[in-house]
Amino acid sequence: MSTLLTNKPPDDAGEAQPESKAGARAPAPGSVQAAPAPRWPWWSSGVVLLALAAAGVLAGIVAFNSGAERFGTVPSRTVNGAAFQLTHGSGRPSGTSFVLESTQGGIVSLSTEIAPLLAEKYPRIELDLSSPAPPAELAFAWRTRENPRRTYSKPLHWLSGRIVPLKPDASDGWRGTIIGVAIVARGTLSAPLEVRSLTLPSTTARATLADTFAQWGTRFPLKGYAISFPFDAERAQFMPIAQAMALACGIAIAVYLGVTYVRTRRFDWRVPWAIFAVAWIVLDLRWNANLGREVAAAAAQFGGKTGDEKALAADDAQLVALAFELRRALPPPPARVIVLSDNGVMALRVAHFLFPLNVSRNARPHNEERDFGKAPTPSRSMLRGGDHVVLLFYSGLRYDADRKELVWPDGGTRPAEIVVATPEALLVRIS
């Protein structure tokens, strides 16, 4: 091993051998000449040191993120969204998920009883939630058998369209026996929130090691801000692979420096550069693998399709389908259409697919960038007979179906007829 690290064969031992006339060392009479020690390539030291350092970093990741029973048997627990019960607000089951649609008193929540489990065996919680416009405040709550009258909670945070795995500890109340869990959203719910599943993964050493490799091999879609920050979602992992390789690279170089100093060997600058180059190549291979996945996924998703078909294959296909349904129900230009929503992004997306109709979002251009959110309530005087109004998760106006009127917050009304009614939107025509 020392020969490999220093890249130098061991010194010859024994008495000095007589030299030949040519200056070469000649074998003693009757002796058998030993074969020369094998000489490893100069870069092999760097590869071995980096591999050993990476193994040490991986062991540290597993030790830090595994649970109380590292070498026991702790099965994973999963609860589908449809197993939850609505306790506040409004919503509906949808397949194996539960879709939250609106709040009641500023709160919407789901809860369910679970088979009792020891908190120390499950130090990590993974929630699969989805929403085009996540609520401002979201929390995970739980109850324990030891203190059933008290509800503990911890905030949830979004990162790249996903919920960051939660790691509650005893100071948060995650101790004892857990008997019930809940998901609570506060504030305005401007778009539906889909609760797909809650998972309590196994945290044995073997499961944690498998999770680490799975995280490092995860595909990261290059969408939105991820084009500039492609691996930002890695912040939710145990340790990003780039950080792990940087740590292993530093450890390997430090070990090489220490070995050469202790053994008083000549320092070979090529070895640290080899360590750095191998670490860089590993990360670059991972980047190119992710790009290859993106190309394959994009080709399968959009290849050979028309413009409308590509839009219906995108991530917001439900919103696009709604826009197409509204467009089919609207008269040709120059009819005016006003799209109102508490979410400016959704309103802009629907308005885009309603062109070339005369579409407005009731937003003032100079406030577009600063106030890109809920559209203000339009003045009753600006609406004319024949105008069409789209209410897309909009709380500024209310439609009275019995009296066939749009109702303003101040009590004012305008007669209107329903053209299209869906759970997500309402299209009315001003009479």
Buried (B, 14 or more C-beta within 10 A) or exposed (E): EEBBBBBBEEEEEEEEBEEEEEEEEEEEEEEEEEEEEEEBEEBBBBBBBBEBBBEBBBEBBBEEBBBBBBEEEBEEBEBBBBBBEBBBBEBEBBEEBBBBBBBEEEBBBBBBEBEEBBBBBBBBBBBBBBBBBBBEEBBBBBBBEEEEEEBBBBEBEEEBBBBBBBEBEEEBBBBBEBBBBBBBBBEBBBBBBBBBBBBBBBBBBEBBBEBBEEBBEBEBBBEEEBEEEBBBBBEBBBBBBBEBBBBBBBBBBEBBEEBBEEEEBEEBEEBBEBBBBBBEEBBEEBBEEBEEBBEEEEEEEEEEEEEEEBBBBEBBEEBBBBBBBBBEEBEEEEBBBBBBBBBBBBBBBBBEBBEEBBBBBBBEEEEEEEEEBBBEBBEEEEBEEEBBBBBBBBBBBEBEEEEBBBBBEEEEBBEBEEBBEEEBBBBBBBE
